[in-house]
Amino acid sequence: MRSSRLLILLCLASALTAFGSLSRDTFDASDLAGPPPQGLADIRFNATDSDAAIRFAAPARGRALKQRTFDVLALSGGGSNGA
C-alpha cells in the first residue's frame, strides 16, 4: 500500500513538472543576421520578408507537386513574444 502511494505521488509530481517552463536563450535581430546553424544555411529567415519566404518555400512546393504530398513540421516556443 505504501509503495503504491509513493508511485502515485511520483507520477503526479512528474506530471505537474512537465508543464513548467525552461529558460531560453535570448534571440534578437543580431542573431537573425548572424551565421546560420551549421548545415542549415537557408532555414532562418524573417517572416516579414516575403522574398525570403518564397525562396524558402519554393523547393518544398516543387517536391509537393512532384510527390503529391506535403509534410510540415512547425515548431514554436510560443509565448507572448512568439517563437
C-alpha positions in Angstrom: 0.0 0.0 0.0 2.8 2.4 0.9 4.7 1.7 -2.4 1.5 2.4 -4.4 1.1 5.8 -2.7 4.7 6.6 -3.4 4.2 5.6 -7.1 1.1 7.8 -7.3 3.0 10.7 -5.7 5.9 10.4 -8.2 3.5 10.2 -11.1 1.7 13.3 -10.0 4.9 15.2 -9.4 6.3 14.3 -12.8 3.0 15.2 -14.5 2.9 18.6 -12.8 6.5 19.5 -13.6 6.0 18.7 -17.2 4.1 21.9 -17.5 7.0 24.0 -16.2 8.9 26.4 -18.3 12.5 26.1 -19.1 14.7 29.2 -19.5 15.5 30.1 -23.1 18.5 31.9 -24.6 17.6 35.3 -25.9 17.3 35.7 -29.7 17.2 39.1 -31.3 17.7 40.8 -34.7 21.5 40.5 -34.5 21.2 36.7 -34.1 19.0 36.6 -37.1 21.6 38.4 -39.1 24.4 36.1 -37.8 25.6 32.9 -39.3 23.1 30.1 -39.8 23.3 26.8 -37.9 25.9 24.5 -39.5 24.4 22.6 -42.4 21.1 24.6 -42.3 22.1 27.6 -44.5 18.6 28.5 -45.7 16.5 27.6 -42.7 16.4 31.0 -40.9 14.5 33.9 -42.4 12.4 36.9 -41.2 8.7 36.1 -41.7 8.1 39.7 -42.8 10.5 39.3 -45.7 8.2 37.9 -48.4 11.1 37.3 -50.9 12.9 35.1 -48.3 9.7 33.2 -47.5 9.2 32.5 -51.2 12.8 31.3 -51.6 12.4 29.1 -48.6 9.1 27.6 -49.8 10.0 27.1 -53.5 11.9 23.8 -53.1 9.1 22.4 -50.8 6.5 23.5 -53.3 8.3 21.7 -56.1 8.6 18.5 -54.1 4.9 18.7 -53.2 3.8 19.0 -56.8 6.0 16.1 -57.8 5.2 13.8 -54.9 1.6 14.8 -54.4 2.2 15.0 -50.7 3.4 17.7 -48.3 4.7 17.3 -44.8 5.1 20.2 -42.4 6.8 20.4 -39.0 6.0 23.6 -37.2 7.9 24.3 -34.0 7.2 27.2 -31.8 8.4 28.4 -28.5 5.2 30.3 -28.2 4.6 32.8 -25.5 3.5 36.4 -25.9 6.7 37.3 -27.9 6.3 34.4 -30.3 8.9 31.8 -31.1 
